Amino acid sequence: MPKMKSHKGAAKRYRKTASGKFKRAHAYHSHILTKKSSKRKRNLRKGTYVNTVEASKIRKLLPYL
């Protein structure tokens, strides 16, 4: 039986924590930053966790993480 492949697009975007959650970066922090407030840009720098509903989908994309 062949091995499953990890989804490379997902592998670049998500990291698994020791507790089994998935970490991700915020969107909207790559361009058109002039109109965004400093507070908003500062909060977008911080990472966050994937919603538990979405985590099950990501677990299927990344079987070996």
C-alpha positions in Angstrom: 0.0 0.0 0.0 1.5 3.4 -0.9 2.0 6.1 1.7 -0.3 9.1 1.9 1.2 12.4 0.8 1.1 15.5 3.0 -0.6 18.5 1.3 2.4 20.8 0.7 0.3 24.0 0.7 -1.1 23.2 4.1 2.3 22.0 5.4 3.7 25.5 4.7 0.9 27.2 6.5 0.3 25.2 9.7 2.4 23.8 12.5 1.3 21.2 15.0 1.8 21.9 18.7 2.7 19.4 21.4 -0.9 19.3 22.6 -2.1 18.5 19.1 -3.5 21.9 18.1 -2.6 23.6 14.9 -1.0 27.0 14.8 -1.5 29.5 12.0 -0.6 33.0 11.0 -3.2 35.8 10.5 -4.2 36.9 7.0 -4.3 40.5 5.8 -0.7 41.4 6.8 1.1 41.2 3.5 0.2 44.3 1.5 -1.9 47.5 1.5 -0.7 48.2 5.0 -0.9 52.0 4.8 -4.7 52.2 5.5 -4.5 49.7 8.5 -4.0 51.1 11.9 -0.8 50.3 13.9 -2.9 48.4 16.5 -4.4 46.2 13.8 -1.1 45.5 12.2 0.5 44.7 15.5 -2.3 42.2 16.4 -1.9 40.5 12.9 1.7 39.8 13.7 0.8 37.3 16.4 -0.1 33.8 15.6 -3.3 32.0 16.6 -4.8 28.6 16.7 -7.0 26.9 14.1 -10.6 26.5 15.0 -11.5 23.0 16.3 -14.0 22.5 13.5 -11.4 23.3 10.8 -8.7 21.3 12.6 -10.3 18.0 11.6 -9.9 19.0 7.9 -6.3 20.0 8.4 -5.6 16.7 10.1 -6.6 14.9 7.0 -4.4 17.1 4.8 -1.4 16.5 7.1 -1.4 12.9 8.1 2.2 12.8 9.3 2.4 16.0 11.4 
